[in-house]
Each structure stands twice: as C-alpha cells, then as structure tokens.
C-alpha cells in the first residue's frame, strides 16, 4: 500500500461555515459521486482559493496531483471535528473549476446555480456511518484551525501522524469497510426472501464483482441474507437473548453478517479452492447491531471471542456445502 504523505494532505471542513447554516451550499456535493462520469468533485470557497504551492506545486502549475483529501465536520454538541471521508490521489486546482459540463447544479428556491469545484478524485472512502470516527480535539491544537475551512498537512505535525495512522489502518482493512455498509443493511430489510432453489444454488453461483466507491467489491444478494435472518428467527447468533426494536415489518431488527468476510480477495480464494461462492446462505449469520459493530470495530479480545462463537454455530452448515475453515484461519481473515 502506498504511504500517505503529510506534505500532500489537505484537511477540509464541511458544513460549518455561516453560509452553510442558512443555505444549500456547494459543499453538499463534496461526498456525492457525480452521475455523469462517476468521479467526486470537492468544493472549496472560491473567495479563498487553495494555495497549491503549500501542497508542492510550482508557481506556473494550475493544479497538482496525488493529494490526500480529508473531509471533516463538527461533532454534534462540540466544536471538535470528526473525519467523515477521505480520498486518495486527488487533483487540486489553483482556481475554482466550472462544473457546468458535469451537471453539478444547486437549486436554491428555484434559482439554479452551477457548483464550482477545487478538488477532483476518482475515489472516496465514506466514513459517515463508521462508529469509531477519528476526532480532532480543537483545544489541543488551535481554536481557529478551521477558520478558513481547511488547513494543510505539515501545520500540525503530531496531528498529521495520528490522522495518517488512522487512514492507513482503514486502507489496510478496506475490504471490511466495504463489507459493512448501512445501505446494504437497509436493502436487506426491504428485500423479499429468496426461494428454496435460490437458497440451494447460492453457493454455486459464480462471483459477481462490481466497482464500488473504494474499488472492486462483491455484489451481494440481499434476498439470500434476508432468508438467513428469517431462518434464524431474527435471533442474534452470539446471544439468543439479545433484543432490539421491532421494525415496521413487525420483526426484531437484526443484521446479516458474512462469517467468512465476503471480500473480493476471500471470495476469489474460496471460489478457486472449493468452487463455492461465500455470498451464500450457509455463510451468513444473524447478529444484533451491537454485536455486528463489535465484530467489525471492537477490540481484538472481544471480537475474536464472538467470531469463535459464530464459527461453532455455522461450521456444520459450511461443511455441508464443502467449505472447510479452521478457527485459526478464520481469525486471520479478520486481522488482515
């Protein structure tokens, strides 16, 4: 993995300016994939253009490439900031660019305006639904550090190190990040269950690899996961006594989790070794939201014990379709 360079890092504050409190701002588009070309375009206030020389650009350059953009916003009830997204290898422009050919518009009470941008990237790591967000404690550095809605890497060296460590840790575990998507869980809740034949064939179906926000991911079948939740009678596989709220469908809210993490790397390995698709009924367990989050984001002692419990519950089901995995090998997949 390519290391992040503090000298080529720009930290951008979203949704906190006076303008954003009153109006729909250009920055509302910063984290949205553009519908025309699939890229991400970031806004910085045009009255205070990005000083790209601070990112390594020479005087005659109109833009600079390979910049890491870190987006933050105010933490609720605090002046501190949380990292909510970042992108790698972005292009940052000296002057605001017109988005008219890219369909970037803002409707303010019928007044249509073209949204300009200063940042362009073909990737975005969206952390808004992440539970353990990195927090920048303003008082530890400078109460006015976001007065211009951004600062450059190198201004706060100790903070740079902490941010880079956090981002690189996410990149090291990016498959798990893709694997735990709130939109995916919402789709599962709304989905119809699979029929008996679809369930039986789920482990035999060839892999479906698509491009996500962070790169290639496995396109999962929400109907299979919904069927696994129904089969479990909406009971948490870690502890059957764990309770949650009742959904509008009249059942306890539970989430589907792939015991063998359904990453591209893992999926290709198990397909090649066993000719099995791990996005299958036998590999999906039902978890309450709290246990699910701990499996993804908890400390190792807690999450490893839960992984062991899940394997004991699912081991026979996996063997029934020809997949064999040891406790040691499974745990190693969560440590990657």
Buried (B, 14 or more C-beta within 10 A) or exposed (E): EEEBBBEBBBBBBBBBBEEBEEEBBBBBBBBEBBEEEEBBBBBBBEEEEBBBEBBBBEEEBEBBBBBBBBBBBBBEEEEBBBBBBBBBBBBBBBEBBEBEEBEBEBEEEEEEEBBBBBBBBBBBBBBEEBEEBBEBEBEEBEEEBBEEBBBBBBBBEEBBEEBBEBBBEBBEBBBBBBBBBEEBBEBBBEBEBBEEEBBEBBBEBEBEEEEBBBEEBBEBBBBBBBBBBEEBEBBBBBBEEBEBEEEEEEBBBBBBBBBBBBBBEBBBBBBEEBEBBBBBBBBBBBBBBBBBBBBBBBEEEEBBEBBEBBBEBBBEBBEEBEBEBEEEEBBEBBEE
